[in-house]
Amino acid sequence: MLAGRPWDHMVDDPATPEEEAHHFEAHDDQHLWFRDNPSGNLEPFNPRVTCVHHRG
């Protein structure tokens, strides 16, 4: 836990599309946003961040 938020456990999922990272060791991680994230500074995603290459 960091500031009351549990760490995310990341495990390789071979069912994900090829352009995503594969063959990594299982690990725990925690995101930290230095700029304002309306979801919270420790949340994995920031709705204000966009990517012109995202298809979804």
N, C-alpha and C positions, 0 to 999 in steps of 0.2 A: 504494500500500500504506500502511496505517496500522497500526502495531504488528503487522506480519506478516500482516494480513488485506487482501486486495485489495478495492478499491471495487466496488460493484455498478453495472453499466451498465444504466440504465433507458431503455427505448424504448417509445413509445406502441404499444399493441396494440389495433387497432380491433375485434378479436374478443372483447374483454372486455365484461362486462355494462355497460349504460348508466350505472348508479350509480357506476361507477368513474371516476377522472379520465381525461380524454381531451384530445388536441390539445396535449400538452406537448412541448417540445424534448427531444431525447435528451440525457441527462446521466449523470454518475457521482455516486453518493451513498454515504454511510457512516452507519450508525446508531451511536448512542452511548447506552447505558442508564446513567443515573445511579444507579438502584437495582439491586439484585441481579437479574441475569438468569442462571439456571442454564445457559443455552446459551453465555454469554459476553457481556461488555459491548459488543462490537462486532458481534454477530449481529443480523440484521434482525428476527427475531421473538423474543418472550419468551413461553414457554409459560404463565407465570403471569398474563398479561394476557388478559382476556376482554372480550367485548362482548355485551350482551344482544340487540343487533340482528343479530348474525352468524347467517347461515343456512348451515350447512354440515356 
